[in-house]
């Protein structure tokens, strides 16, 4: 079981960071390594079905969009190795200050489908490294966007 919280400080407005998370939902290849093909196959105001080829394997997820909570909950519908979810969310670092930095937080709750390790299966450390790299790209783009705006 992989249960972990990853967090990075981002210096930008809430709206800017939210827009980056929504852009990541629509275009994961801009933020994630190993994405060969990505598409949103279903879309409603609060639920997206996303499919992508990630490191040569098909991944399908249902994403619950909760803008008022600053949260995207990615539930794995089809994944070769894991079941569970990843919650990407924006957390305020201070309640009173509108200029205080934000935290971009990823909450992982993943369960490996099989304990049998097959050749070429990505390990938990590689997945964590990919997600940390993604977070840094979201942070960088949000801060650059905010400084231009």
MILUMBA-872356 format. One record per residue (C-alpha): residue in one letter; chain; x, y, z. Coordinates in pm, whole numbers, plus 50000, padded with zeros to 5 digits. Layout:
residues N
<node residu="a" chaine="A" u="X" v="Y" w="Z"/>
...
***
This chain:
residues 149
<node residu="x" chaine="A" u="50000" v="50000" w="50000"/>
<node residu="x" chaine="A" u="50128" v="50344" w="49908"/>
<node residu="x" chaine="A" u="49980" v="50609" w="50136"/>
<node residu="x" chaine="A" u="50170" v="50934" w="50123"/>
<node residu="x" chaine="A" u="50123" v="51310" w="50118"/>
<node residu="x" chaine="A" u="50348" v="51520" w="49895"/>
<node residu="x" chaine="A" u="50354" v="51896" w="49935"/>
<node residu="x" chaine="A" u="50523" v="52196" w="49776"/>
<node residu="x" chaine="A" u="50494" v="52570" w="49849"/>
<node residu="x" chaine="A" u="50367" v="52780" w="49557"/>
<node residu="x" chaine="A" u="50382" v="53161" w="49545"/>
<node residu="x" chaine="A" u="50084" v="53257" w="49330"/>
<node residu="x" chaine="A" u="49715" v="53336" w="49348"/>
<node residu="x" chaine="A" u="49466" v="53056" w="49419"/>
<node residu="x" chaine="A" u="49296" v="53105" w="49080"/>
<node residu="x" chaine="A" u="49628" v="53069" w="48895"/>
<node residu="x" chaine="A" u="49716" v="52745" w="49070"/>
<node residu="x" chaine="A" u="49364" v="52609" w="49013"/>
<node residu="x" chaine="A" u="49392" v="52692" w="48643"/>
<node residu="x" chaine="A" u="49722" v="52498" w="48630"/>
<node residu="x" chaine="A" u="49556" v="52194" w="48790"/>
<node residu="x" chaine="A" u="49273" v="52210" w="48537"/>
<node residu="x" chaine="A" u="49526" v="52246" w="48254"/>
<node residu="x" chaine="A" u="49710" v="51940" w="48393"/>
<node residu="x" chaine="A" u="49379" v="51750" w="48383"/>
<node residu="x" chaine="A" u="49320" v="51842" w="48018"/>
<node residu="x" chaine="A" u="49688" v="51814" w="47909"/>
<node residu="x" chaine="A" u="49879" v="51578" w="48142"/>
<node residu="x" chaine="A" u="50160" v="51543" w="47888"/>
<node residu="x" chaine="A" u="50265" v="51903" w="47970"/>
<node residu="x" chaine="A" u="50334" v="51808" w="48331"/>
<node residu="x" chaine="A" u="50399" v="51433" w="48347"/>
<node residu="x" chaine="A" u="50684" v="51229" w="48207"/>
<node residu="x" chaine="A" u="50596" v="50921" w="48008"/>
<node residu="x" chaine="A" u="50255" v="51033" w="47873"/>
<node residu="x" chaine="A" u="50231" v="50923" w="47510"/>
<node residu="x" chaine="A" u="49863" v="50991" w="47450"/>
<node residu="x" chaine="A" u="49599" v="51162" w="47665"/>
<node residu="x" chaine="A" u="49236" v="51252" w="47616"/>
<node residu="x" chaine="A" u="48929" v="51344" w="47818"/>
<node residu="x" chaine="A" u="48658" v="51104" w="47700"/>
<node residu="x" chaine="A" u="48370" v="51234" w="47914"/>
<node residu="x" chaine="A" u="48317" v="51573" w="48071"/>
<node residu="x" chaine="A" u="48051" v="51721" w="48294"/>
<node residu="x" chaine="A" u="48075" v="52020" w="48530"/>
<node residu="x" chaine="A" u="48211" v="51809" w="48816"/>
<node residu="x" chaine="A" u="48330" v="51476" w="48669"/>
<node residu="x" chaine="A" u="48584" v="51400" w="48398"/>
<node residu="x" chaine="A" u="48685" v="51062" w="48257"/>
<node residu="x" chaine="A" u="49047" v="51077" w="48147"/>
<node residu="x" chaine="A" u="49240" v="50813" w="47953"/>
<node residu="x" chaine="A" u="49611" v="50813" w="47879"/>
<node residu="x" chaine="A" u="49899" v="50593" w="47781"/>
<node residu="x" chaine="A" u="50149" v="50629" w="48065"/>
<node residu="x" chaine="A" u="50488" v="50459" w="48035"/>
<node residu="x" chaine="A" u="50337" v="50232" w="47767"/>
<node residu="x" chaine="A" u="50038" v="50126" w="47978"/>
<node residu="x" chaine="A" u="49673" v="50227" w="47955"/>
<node residu="x" chaine="A" u="49539" v="50428" w="48249"/>
<node residu="x" chaine="A" u="49180" v="50541" w="48293"/>
<node residu="x" chaine="A" u="49065" v="50764" w="48576"/>
<node residu="x" chaine="A" u="48750" v="50932" w="48698"/>
<node residu="x" chaine="A" u="48826" v="51282" w="48821"/>
<node residu="x" chaine="A" u="48590" v="51455" w="49063"/>
<node residu="x" chaine="A" u="48631" v="51831" w="49033"/>
<node residu="x" chaine="A" u="48564" v="52032" w="49348"/>
<node residu="x" chaine="A" u="48659" v="52395" w="49274"/>
<node residu="x" chaine="A" u="48525" v="52535" w="49602"/>
<node residu="x" chaine="A" u="48752" v="52298" w="49793"/>
<node residu="x" chaine="A" u="49039" v="52352" w="49547"/>
<node residu="x" chaine="A" u="49050" v="51977" w="49494"/>
<node residu="x" chaine="A" u="49069" v="51721" w="49213"/>
<node residu="x" chaine="A" u="49017" v="51359" w="49317"/>
<node residu="x" chaine="A" u="49163" v="51116" w="49061"/>
<node residu="x" chaine="A" u="49015" v="50768" w="49111"/>
<node residu="x" chaine="A" u="49193" v="50492" w="48920"/>
<node residu="x" chaine="A" u="48934" v="50308" w="48711"/>
<node residu="x" chaine="A" u="49183" v="50111" w="48502"/>
<node residu="x" chaine="A" u="49551" v="50088" w="48596"/>
<node residu="x" chaine="A" u="49788" v="49797" w="48539"/>
<node residu="x" chaine="A" u="49940" v="49806" w="48889"/>
<node residu="x" chaine="A" u="49725" v="49999" w="49135"/>
<node residu="x" chaine="A" u="49376" v="50069" w="49259"/>
<node residu="x" chaine="A" u="49292" v="50373" w="49470"/>
<node residu="x" chaine="A" u="49313" v="50747" w="49422"/>
<node residu="x" chaine="A" u="49530" v="51057" w="49418"/>
<node residu="x" chaine="A" u="49385" v="51383" w="49548"/>
<node residu="x" chaine="A" u="49548" v="51697" w="49410"/>
<node residu="x" chaine="A" u="49453" v="52001" w="49616"/>
<node residu="x" chaine="A" u="49535" v="52357" w="49705"/>
<node residu="x" chaine="A" u="49582" v="52431" w="50074"/>
<node residu="x" chaine="A" u="49611" v="52783" w="50216"/>
<node residu="x" chaine="A" u="49917" v="52845" w="50432"/>
<node residu="x" chaine="A" u="49743" v="53129" w="50620"/>
<node residu="x" chaine="A" u="49375" v="53202" w="50668"/>
<node residu="x" chaine="A" u="49399" v="53580" w="50699"/>
<node residu="x" chaine="A" u="49654" v="53682" w="50438"/>
<node residu="x" chaine="A" u="49548" v="53681" w="50072"/>
<node residu="x" chaine="A" u="49915" v="53710" w="49966"/>
<node residu="x" chaine="A" u="50040" v="53417" w="50174"/>
<node residu="x" chaine="A" u="50185" v="53130" w="49969"/>
<node residu="x" chaine="A" u="49976" v="52824" w="49896"/>
<node residu="x" chaine="A" u="50055" v="52457" w="49932"/>
<node residu="x" chaine="A" u="50004" v="52224" w="49641"/>
<node residu="x" chaine="A" u="49935" v="51890" w="49802"/>
<node residu="x" chaine="A" u="49899" v="51541" w="49656"/>
<node residu="x" chaine="A" u="49741" v="51279" w="49882"/>
<node residu="x" chaine="A" u="49809" v="50927" w="49756"/>
<node residu="x" chaine="A" u="49611" v="50624" w="49865"/>
<node residu="x" chaine="A" u="49713" v="50344" w="49629"/>
<node residu="x" chaine="A" u="49697" v="49968" w="49670"/>
<node residu="x" chaine="A" u="49910" v="49741" w="49453"/>
<node residu="x" chaine="A" u="49687" v="49493" w="49265"/>
<node residu="x" chaine="A" u="49936" v="49208" w="49284"/>
<node residu="x" chaine="A" u="50236" v="49134" w="49499"/>
<node residu="x" chaine="A" u="50393" v="48949" w="49207"/>
<node residu="x" chaine="A" u="50649" v="49177" w="49049"/>
<node residu="x" chaine="A" u="50672" v="49146" w="48673"/>
<node residu="x" chaine="A" u="50952" v="49278" w="48454"/>
<node residu="x" chaine="A" u="50927" v="49645" w="48369"/>
<node residu="x" chaine="A" u="50685" v="49732" w="48649"/>
<node residu="x" chaine="A" u="50743" v="50078" w="48787"/>
<node residu="x" chaine="A" u="50820" v="50083" w="49156"/>
<node residu="x" chaine="A" u="50672" v="50309" w="49421"/>
<node residu="x" chaine="A" u="50986" v="50526" w="49436"/>
<node residu="x" chaine="A" u="50967" v="50589" w="49061"/>
<node residu="x" chaine="A" u="50599" v="50686" w="49091"/>
<node residu="x" chaine="A" u="50677" v="50925" w="49378"/>
<node residu="x" chaine="A" u="50962" v="51079" w="49176"/>
<node residu="x" chaine="A" u="50728" v="51127" w="48876"/>
<node residu="x" chaine="A" u="50466" v="51297" w="49097"/>
<node residu="x" chaine="A" u="50725" v="51523" w="49263"/>
<node residu="x" chaine="A" u="50852" v="51625" w="48918"/>
<node residu="x" chaine="A" u="50494" v="51697" w="48810"/>
<node residu="x" chaine="A" u="50436" v="51913" w="49120"/>
<node residu="x" chaine="A" u="50748" v="52117" w="49043"/>
<node residu="x" chaine="A" u="50627" v="52176" w="48685"/>
<node residu="x" chaine="A" u="50284" v="52290" w="48810"/>
<node residu="x" chaine="A" u="50453" v="52518" w="49067"/>
<node residu="x" chaine="A" u="50692" v="52667" w="48810"/>
<node residu="x" chaine="A" u="50419" v="52735" w="48553"/>
<node residu="x" chaine="A" u="50184" v="52885" w="48814"/>
<node residu="x" chaine="A" u="50452" v="53119" w="48953"/>
<node residu="x" chaine="A" u="50563" v="53223" w="48602"/>
<node residu="x" chaine="A" u="50203" v="53285" w="48498"/>
<node residu="x" chaine="A" u="50135" v="53492" w="48809"/>
<node residu="x" chaine="A" u="50448" v="53704" w="48763"/>
<node residu="x" chaine="A" u="50344" v="53786" w="48404"/>
<node residu="x" chaine="A" u="49984" v="53863" w="48502"/>
***
